[in-house]
């Protein structure tokens, strides 16, 4: 029996992971700003639903302590809580940018710092960081949000190397478009997606085009969140989990396209890149 610690568990991927983990007989610590939504939908003596704003580091520590008191440890941390921002990079104000970073980067770090001492003492555990295909390949209108996920991917790569000798695995999950109400690539109804307050007409044909798409695509995405949660659970319980896993054909296609573009550009500019060394005397 495993114990899962899931942030952003009131809906979306977080809720589905909590539900399916309970169904397979595991313990679940499900956290959210409004944990009553979790308790109203899931009932089990193996469920501990607690309030958590991931930007509150002291609260994160209290919730982790409560989880250990109840279940004796934590086996899988799923950093799923997220916040989105739609708009051109220049359109985003300092306050809007910081709000996204506070949740997606600093909040993830706060929860991770609270959980890792437990995993290190156990010399075992899994960390699953929910990124986005936008954390690998950025796109117009999502630049600020994508940058937070690029940050998550960079720190996750380092964490994987640092934690591997301690028996702890780290995996980055890169979802494409899913029919849920949580996070940027998965939420298009405004509940966790915010739009930059400034509109600059010069970006009408780039980021401006993206601004009009959320309502058009909402609840028409091809991805099934229940299947995504099952895939995440499969990865989290695999004997040798990957560093990255993509979810959705759209995510796979964008990764393939970026890898091809990077390879082509590298080949084109290779001679210039390697021309910068000192000349041998």
C-alpha positions in Angstrom: 0.0 0.0 0.0 1.4 3.4 -1.0 0.7 6.8 0.3 0.1 9.5 -2.2 0.5 13.3 -1.5 -1.3 15.2 -4.3 -1.6 19.0 -4.6 -4.4 20.6 -6.6 -6.6 17.6 -5.9 -10.1 19.1 -5.9 -10.4 18.6 -9.7 -8.6 17.8 -12.9 -5.7 15.4 -12.9 -5.2 15.8 -9.2 -8.7 14.6 -8.4 -8.5 11.7 -10.9 -5.2 10.5 -9.4 -6.6 10.7 -5.9 -9.7 8.8 -6.9 -7.9 6.0 -8.8 -5.2 5.7 -6.1 -8.0 5.1 -3.5 -9.7 2.6 -5.8 -6.5 0.5 -6.0 -6.3 0.5 -2.2 -3.7 3.2 -1.5 -3.7 6.0 1.0 -4.2 9.5 -0.3 -3.4 12.9 1.1 -5.4 15.2 -1.2 -4.7 18.9 -0.8 -6.5 21.9 -2.3 -7.5 25.4 -1.4 -11.0 24.1 -1.0 -10.6 20.5 0.3 -14.4 20.3 1.1 -14.8 19.7 -2.7 -12.7 16.6 -2.4 -14.5 15.3 0.7 -17.9 15.8 -1.0 -16.8 13.6 -4.0 -14.6 11.0 -2.3 -15.2 9.1 0.9 -12.7 6.7 2.3 -10.9 6.1 5.6 -7.7 6.1 3.5 -8.3 9.6 2.4 -7.0 12.7 4.2 -8.3 15.9 2.6 -6.5 19.0 3.8 -6.5 22.7 2.9 -3.3 23.9 1.3 -2.3 27.0 -0.6 1.1 25.9 -2.0 2.5 29.4 -1.8 2.3 29.2 2.0 5.5 27.3 3.0 4.6 27.0 6.6 1.2 25.5 5.7 2.9 23.0 3.4 5.1 21.8 6.3 2.0 21.5 8.6 0.2 19.4 6.0 3.2 17.1 5.4 3.5 16.6 9.2 -0.2 15.7 9.3 0.2 13.2 6.5 3.1 11.5 8.2 1.2 11.4 11.5 -1.8 9.8 9.8 -0.1 7.3 7.4 3.5 7.0 8.7 5.2 8.3 5.5 4.8 9.4 1.9 5.6 7.3 -1.1 4.6 9.5 -4.1 4.5 13.3 -4.3 2.4 14.6 -7.2 3.0 18.4 -7.7 -0.1 19.2 -9.7 -1.4 22.5 -8.4 -1.1 25.2 -11.1 -2.1 28.6 -12.3 -2.2 29.9 -15.9 -1.7 33.2 -17.6 -2.7 34.0 -21.2 -1.3 36.9 -23.1 1.8 38.1 -24.9 5.0 38.3 -22.8 5.1 42.1 -23.0 1.4 42.4 -22.0 1.9 40.6 -18.7 2.4 42.9 -15.7 4.9 42.2 -13.0 2.2 41.3 -10.5 0.6 38.9 -13.0 3.9 37.2 -13.8 4.8 36.8 -10.1 1.4 35.3 -9.3 2.0 32.5 -11.8 5.6 31.9 -10.6 4.4 31.9 -7.0 2.2 28.9 -7.6 3.9 27.0 -10.5 7.5 27.4 -9.4 7.8 28.6 -5.8 4.8 26.7 -4.6 6.0 23.5 -6.1 9.4 24.1 -4.5 7.8 24.8 -1.1 5.9 21.6 -1.1 8.8 19.6 -2.5 11.1 21.0 0.3 8.5 19.9 2.9 8.2 16.4 1.5 11.8 15.5 0.5 13.1 15.0 4.1 10.4 12.3 4.5 11.5 10.6 1.3 15.2 10.9 2.2 14.7 9.3 5.6 12.9 6.5 3.9 15.5 6.2 1.2 12.6 5.7 -1.2 9.9 7.6 -3.0 8.7 9.2 -6.2 8.3 12.8 -7.2 5.9 13.5 -10.1 6.0 17.1 -11.3 3.1 18.0 -13.6 4.6 20.2 -16.3 3.0 20.7 -19.7 4.0 20.3 -23.4 4.5 24.1 -23.0 7.4 23.3 -20.7 9.2 21.7 -23.6 8.0 23.8 -26.6 6.7 27.3 -26.0 4.0 29.0 -28.1 2.5 32.4 -28.7 0.3 33.8 -25.9 1.5 31.3 -23.3 5.0 32.6 -22.9 4.9 33.4 -19.2 3.1 30.2 -18.3 5.5 28.2 -20.5 8.4 29.8 -18.8 7.2 28.6 -15.4 7.0 25.0 -16.8 10.5 25.4 -18.3 11.7 26.3 -14.8 9.9 23.2 -13.4 11.6 21.0 -16.0 15.1 22.4 -15.3 14.9 21.9 -11.6 13.3 18.5 -12.0 16.2 17.4 -14.2 18.7 18.4 -11.5 16.5 16.9 -8.7 16.5 13.6 -10.5 20.3 13.5 -10.5 20.6 14.6 -6.9 18.0 12.2 -5.5 18.8 9.1 -7.5 21.6 7.9 -5.1 19.0 8.2 -2.3 16.5 5.9 -3.9 14.1 8.6 -5.0 13.0 9.0 -8.6 11.7 12.2 -10.3 9.5 12.3 -13.4 8.2 15.2 -15.5 4.8 14.8 -17.0 4.1 16.8 -20.2 0.3 16.8 -20.9 -1.2 18.2 -24.1 -4.8 19.3 -24.2 -7.1 17.5 -21.8 -10.8 18.0 -21.1 -10.6 19.1 -17.5 -10.9 22.4 -15.6 -7.4 22.6 -14.2 -4.2 24.3 -15.4 -3.3 25.9 -18.7 -3.2 23.1 -21.1 -6.1 21.4 -19.3 -8.3 24.4 -18.1 -9.8 26.8 -20.5 -12.8 28.1 -18.5 -11.1 30.7 -16.3 -11.1 28.8 -13.0 -7.3 28.6 -12.9 -6.6 30.4 -16.2 -6.0 34.1 -16.0 -5.7 36.6 -18.8 -3.2 39.5 -18.9 -5.1 42.8 -18.3 -3.1 44.7 -20.9 -3.8 44.2 -24.6 -1.3 45.5 -27.1 -2.7 45.8 -30.7 0.7 44.9 -32.3 0.3 41.4 -31.0 -3.2 40.9 -32.5 -2.0 38.4 -35.1 0.1 36.3 -32.7 -0.8 36.2 -29.0 -4.1 38.0 -29.8 -5.2 35.1 -31.9 -4.5 32.8 -29.0 -6.6 34.9 -26.6 -9.7 33.9 -28.5 -9.2 30.2 -28.5 -9.9 29.0 -24.9 -13.6 29.4 -25.1 -13.6 27.8 -28.6 -11.7 24.7 -27.4 -13.2 24.3 -23.9 -14.6 20.8 -23.3 -13.7 19.9 -26.9 -10.1 18.7 -26.1 -9.2 15.2 -27.2 -7.5 14.1 -24.0 -9.4 12.0 -21.4 -8.3 13.1 -17.9 -9.2 9.7 -16.4 -6.8 8.0 -18.8 -4.2 10.6 -18.2 -4.4 9.9 -14.4 -4.1 6.2 -15.0 -1.0 6.8 -17.1 0.5 9.0 -14.4 -0.1 6.2 -11.8 1.5 3.7 -14.2 4.6 5.9 -14.4 4.7 6.6 -10.7 4.7 2.9 -9.9 7.0 1.7 -12.6 10.2 -0.1 -11.6 12.3 2.4 -13.7 10.2 5.5 -14.3 11.3 7.9 -17.1 12.6 11.4 -16.7 9.9 12.7 -19.0 6.6 11.3 -20.3 4.3 13.0 -22.7 0.5 12.6 -22.5 -1.6 13.0 -25.7 -0.8 12.7 -29.4 -0.6 16.5 -29.6 2.1 16.5 -26.9 4.1 13.8 -28.7 3.8 15.6 -32.1 5.1 18.9 -30.6 8.0 17.2 -29.0 8.9 15.5 -32.2 8.6 18.8 -34.1 10.9 20.6 -31.7 13.5 17.9 -31.6 13.6 18.0 -35.4 13.9 21.8 -35.5 16.7 21.8 -32.9 18.6 19.1 -34.8 18.3 21.1 -38.0 19.4 24.3 -36.5 22.3 22.7 -34.7 23.5 21.2 -37.9 23.2 24.5 -39.7 25.2 26.5 -37.1 27.5 23.7 -35.8 30.6 25.2 -37.5 30.0 28.6 -35.9 29.3 27.0 -32.5 32.6 25.1 -32.4 34.7 28.0 -33.8 34.8 29.8 -30.5 37.7 27.8 -28.8 41.2 29.2 -28.3 43.6 28.3 -31.1 46.1 25.7 -30.1 49.7 27.1 -30.0 
